[in-house]
Amino acid sequence: MGKLTQKDAFAIAKKLKATIDRKGKAHDMASIWHEGKCIAIYGIRRASRDKGHGHIPGALFVGPHDCHRLADCPMSQAEWLGVMKEKGNL
């Protein structure tokens, strides 16, 4: 399992139905909303597609393995929300 890339970051944002804020910042910001509340937010680097995005697991309250599962499709949005509930983050 390699590092999380910009492509992975956008795939995760799409799966979790994040809103992307691109206004005048060094990074795009992905905000994940659930029942009217922002429950997670993370930056997506613009500079290089190959730069690592190792900060995303912490921002989503899961480990790198689960982040890769989100990006590569085995983990669904519902599954991730279940993990968030188990950890008391919802």
N, C-alpha and C positions, 0 to 999 in steps of 0.2 A: 504494500500500500504506500503510495507516494504522498507528496505534499498536496495540500489543497491549492488549486489554482484559481485564477480569475474565472475561468469557465465553470469550475465547480461552484464558486461563490454565486454566480448568476443562476446556475441550475438549482441550487438550494433556495435562492430567493424566489424563483418561479414556483417551485414545488410548495413552498410555505406561503405563497401568495403575498409576498412582501411588496411594500411600496418602495420604489427607488427614488431617492432625492439626489439629483445631479447638480444642483444649483451652486456654482461658484466655490466648491470645496475641492480639496486635493483628492478626496476619495468620494466615490458614490456611497451613499448610506442606505442600507436595506433595513426597513422597519417591518417587523412582523406583528400583526394585530390579531387579537382574538377577543370577541365579544366586546368590541369598542375600546379595548385597552392595548397599548403597545406592550408586548410581552418580551420582545427581544429586538436588538438593533446591532448591526455590525457594518464595518466599512469594507468596501471593495476597492482595492487599489486600481488606479487607472494606468499608472506608468508602464508597467510591464505585465504582460499576460502570464509570464512564467514565475513571477515573484510569488513566494508562499503566502498563504492566507491562514497561517496557523492560529490566529486569534479567534477564528470563527467557532471552534468547539466550545471555548469558554463562554462566548457570547450566547450560544444556543443551549448551554448547560448540558452538553453531552461530550463524549470523548471523540477523538479523531476517527475511530472506527465507525461510529454512528454518523458522523458528518459525511464520510465517504458513502455510507449507505443512503443518506439523503440525496447526495449528488448523483449517485449511480442507480437510483430507483428502488432498491429493496425495502427501504424504510419510507412509509407514507407520512403524509401530514398528520393523519389521525394517530398513527403510532408515536410520532414525535410529541404530539399534544398529550398523549398518555404518559410518556416519560416525564414531561413537564409537570403533570398532575402528581405523579408518584413522588417527585422530588419537592413538591410543595411550591412550585414556581407559577402555578395558576390559581 
